[in-house]
Amino acid sequence: MQFNIICIGKCKDKNINAIYDDYAKRFKPFSAKINLVELNHGKGSADEIKSQEKESILAKVPNSSFLIALDERGKQYKTSKFANLIAQKSLEGFSNYTLVIGGAEGLHPEIREKANLVLALSEMTLPHMLVRPILAEQLYRIITFNSGHPYHREG
């Protein structure tokens, strides 16, 4: 199983990167991989920025990938329900999942339209640099949940 996190901007905060890296290392025993793709910010007006970032993002999405756009207007899941969704999609033949985190201007509507799923981690707007380690942790939690590992506790 391969998870690709495509995001806008390079995180320069060593603490945030260290948390992300810690979770990324945990994937290996589960025969899963996580790949972080950091893209450049667009330039110009808000619409120009979103359009440029859209092109960069879509160029990095593998054709056979299940595309998940992160947006506060998306669907929220309990972790166990999201793990079940990933397990179901795996049974349907998906082994590659691409999760897109927009930049400061958000995602271009075309990305949300192309996405197989628009996912909200919260109704609140989250700093996009902090979403990286949060998402890495949730993906690790999903892998452990679907593997029967006791990392996830619910209830």
N, C-alpha and C positions, 0 to 999 in steps of 0.2 A: 504494500500500500504506500502510495506517495502523496504527500500533502505539499502543495506549493502555496506559499503566502506571498502575494504580489502586493507591494506597497509603494507609496510615493514618498520619496525622501530617504536620506540615509540617517539613521539614528546615531547621534554622536555621544549619547549618554552611556557611559560605561556600565553603570548600574543596571539600566534597562537591558542593555545587550547581554550582561552576565546572567540575568534571570532567563532571558530567551535561550541563551546557549545552554543553560542547565537543563531546561526541558527538552531541547533539541537532542541532547546526548542520550536522553532516556528512551528514545524511540528505537534504538538499535536492537535491543533484545527481543523486540516484538516484530522484527522483520519489516519495519516501517521506516520511512524516511520523511523528513521535513526539510523543505528548501525555501529559504528566504530570498526573494528577488526585490531589490531596492531600485526604484526607477527615479529619474530626475523629475523635479518639479517643472510644471509648465510655466510659460511666461505670458504676460499680457493681461487682458481683462479676465474676469471670472469665467466667462463662456469660452474664451480662447484657451485658458488654462485647462479646463475640463476636457475640451476637445483634444488638446495635445496629449494630456495624460491618458485619455481613452485609447488613442492610437498606440501609445507605448504599452499600455496594459494588455490590450487585445493581441498585440504581437507576441506576447509572452505566454499566452494561454494555450496549452497543448490541445490539439483538436479533439482528442478523446476524453478530455477532462470534464468532470462534473463541476460546473462553475457556480461558486457561491459568492455573491456580492454582499459585503457588510454595509449595512445602512440602518440608522436608528428607526427607520420606518418599516423595516423588515419584520419577519415573523420571529417571535421569541420561542425558545424551546427550553424545557428542563434538560439537564445534561443527559439523563437516561433516554429521553425521547430523541434527542439529537443523535446519540450513539445508536439507537435503533434505526434511525433513518440512514445513517452511514452503513450500517450492517445490511440493510435492505438494498441500498444502492450497490453495495459490493456483490450481493447475490444476483443483481441485475447485470453485472459485468463491469461495473466501474471499479478501477483500482487507482485512479488518479483523481485527486480533488484539488481544485485551485480556489483559494479564498482571496478575495481582493479587498484591500483596505484603501480607501480613497485618501486624497490629500486634504489640505485645509479647505478647499472649495467643495469637497465632496465628490461623488462619482457622477460621471456623465450619465444621463438617462438611458442611453443605449446599452451601457454595461448592465444596468439593472434589468433591462428588457431581455438581454441575451442570457442572463443568469438562469440556471436551473432552479436556484433558490436565492431569495433575498433574505438575509439573516440579520437580526438585531441582537447584539449582546446585551443591550439595554435600551430603554427609551431615551436615556440621557445621551448627550453628545460626549464621547470619550476622546481624550487626546490620542491622535492616531499612532503616536510612538508607543504609548502604553498598551495599545490594543495588541501589539505583536507578542509580548510575553503572555498576556492574558489568553490570547488565542492559542499559543503554543501549549499552554497548560491545559486548556480545554480539549485540544486534540489529543494530547497525551492521556488525559482522563478518559476520553472516548475509546482509545485503543485498549487501555487497561480494562475498562468496563466490558468491552466486546470480547476480551480474552479471558474473562472470569477472574482477573486479578483484583485483590481487595483494596486497591488505592481509592476507589470511589465509594463514598458513603452517602446515602440519601435517606432523608426521613427525619 
